[in-house]
Amino acid sequence: MFKIITQTDDFVVVAKSAGINFHDEELQGSGLFSQVKKQMIKQADTTELYPIHRLDKMTSGLILFAKNIKSAQVFGKLFEEHHVEKYYLAISDKKPTKKQGLIKGDMAKSRRGMFKLLRTMNNPAITQFFSYPVANKQRLYLLRPHSGKTHQLRVALSSIGAPILGDPLYNSNSVADRGYLHAYALRFSFLGTMYQFILPSDEGEYYLSQSVKDKLVELDQPWLLNWPK
């Protein structure tokens, strides 16, 4: 379900598995947050745990929790001011309308729990992206969201004609062993110290393909790329 990547006195970084809900569903204690808190308390690492951000059920990868109220408040401000850099990997088997660029627009609720991208710019979701050809006639996407809207990246890729492989909402006709969205990297400065974390996915046959692994060797410091504007 998860593994601890690193922890300090103030926060813990966890690797979430795909297919796990962030909050409890039908079964009490089944969600990621409950499981991480239970293990941290059991190991006497902390008596408290605070969620800072979340990942969709289908999304794997890096997620951050605060271990005390003070650090939760600091991280809350960092996220609010967009000072936490987040980078994601996605795979699509559809040809996009553009291969790199900026996807920007307001988001609104649609049908069946879905969202859609609008042309208005009142409070827009903003996503930068690169895409790269990989094996199986697929494209690997490196995504950098500058806002934290629900389903933002899933909607962004769908809006350019490249819904994520295995996405049960926005690409319901695709057949895959998982939804191919992964929280790949985090970078932030916390109380004067810079932290950066990189975690390729170890789940999903396409993420484990040699062509994806080879490309990720070139993308091991995504914050240094010349991101499209």
LINDA-V560828 format. One record per residue. N is the residue number from 1. D_FIRST is the distance of its C-alpha to the first C-alpha in Angstrom with 2 decimals. Layout:
N_D_FIRST / N_D_FIRST
This chain:
1_0.00 / 2_3.82 / 3_7.23 / 4_10.54 / 5_13.09 / 6_16.06 / 7_17.57 / 8_21.12 / 9_22.97 / 10_22.43 / 11_19.00 / 12_15.55 / 13_13.88 / 14_10.12 / 15_8.46 / 16_6.24 / 17_5.10 / 18_8.02 / 19_8.73 / 20_6.88 / 21_9.87 / 22_10.69 / 23_12.91 / 24_13.13 / 25_14.51 / 26_16.61 / 27_14.82 / 28_15.32 / 29_12.47 / 30_9.82 / 31_9.25 / 32_7.40 / 33_10.81 / 34_11.44 / 35_8.52 / 36_9.46 / 37_13.04 / 38_12.98 / 39_11.89 / 40_14.37 / 41_17.06 / 42_16.64 / 43_17.15 / 44_20.02 / 45_18.92 / 46_19.80 / 47_20.94 / 48_20.08 / 49_17.46 / 50_18.44 / 51_16.69 / 52_18.65 / 53_17.42 / 54_14.74 / 55_13.24 / 56_13.80 / 57_11.40 / 58_12.21 / 59_12.00 / 60_9.73 / 61_10.84 / 62_12.44 / 63_12.65 / 64_15.05 / 65_15.64 / 66_19.06 / 67_19.79 / 68_23.23 / 69_25.31 / 70_27.48 / 71_24.83 / 72_23.31 / 73_26.84 / 74_27.26 / 75_24.12 / 76_25.15 / 77_28.46 / 78_27.08 / 79_25.02 / 80_28.02 / 81_30.30 / 82_28.02 / 83_27.97 / 84_24.28 / 85_24.13 / 86_21.14 / 87_21.01 / 88_19.08 / 89_19.29 / 90_19.98 / 91_21.71 / 92_24.42 / 93_26.91 / 94_29.56 / 95_32.30 / 96_32.18 / 97_35.35 / 98_35.03 / 99_33.23 / 100_32.68 / 101_33.59 / 102_32.89 / 103_31.63 / 104_32.89 / 105_33.69 / 106_33.09 / 107_30.42 / 108_31.16 / 109_29.55 / 110_30.37 / 111_29.83 / 112_26.90 / 113_24.67 / 114_25.45 / 115_27.13 / 116_29.96 / 117_31.49 / 118_35.01 / 119_37.93 / 120_38.58 / 121_37.61 / 122_37.73 / 123_34.20 / 124_32.74 / 125_29.27 / 126_29.77 / 127_27.90 / 128_29.18 / 129_28.19 / 130_29.15 / 131_28.68 / 132_29.26 / 133_30.13 / 134_27.87 / 135_28.05 / 136_28.19 / 137_30.25 / 138_27.27 / 139_27.05 / 140_24.44 / 141_24.41 / 142_23.97 / 143_23.88 / 144_24.80 / 145_24.75 / 146_27.31 / 147_26.35 / 148_23.27 / 149_24.18 / 150_21.95 / 151_21.24 / 152_23.51 / 153_22.45 / 154_22.07 / 155_25.54 / 156_26.99 / 157_26.40 / 158_27.51 / 159_30.64 / 160_31.71 / 161_31.34 / 162_28.13 / 163_25.29 / 164_21.86 / 165_21.20 / 166_19.03 / 167_19.29 / 168_19.83 / 169_22.22 / 170_24.18 / 171_24.28 / 172_24.06 / 173_26.28 / 174_24.13 / 175_22.36 / 176_19.35 / 177_16.16 / 178_14.19 / 179_15.41 / 180_16.61 / 181_16.04 / 182_14.35 / 183_14.90 / 184_16.73 / 185_18.70 / 186_19.66 / 187_23.11 / 188_24.91 / 189_27.59 / 190_26.88 / 191_29.93 / 192_31.76 / 193_29.17 / 194_27.64 / 195_23.98 / 196_22.46 / 197_19.12 / 198_18.57 / 199_15.47 / 200_16.06 / 201_13.38 / 202_12.52 / 203_11.46 / 204_14.48 / 205_17.90 / 206_19.79 / 207_17.89 / 208_18.51 / 209_22.17 / 210_24.78 / 211_26.39 / 212_23.32 / 213_22.78 / 214_26.50 / 215_26.51 / 216_23.71 / 217_25.97 / 218_28.36 / 219_25.89 / 220_24.53 / 221_26.30 / 222_26.11 / 223_27.95 / 224_31.03 / 225_31.49 / 226_34.40 / 227_32.54 / 228_34.58 / 229_36.26
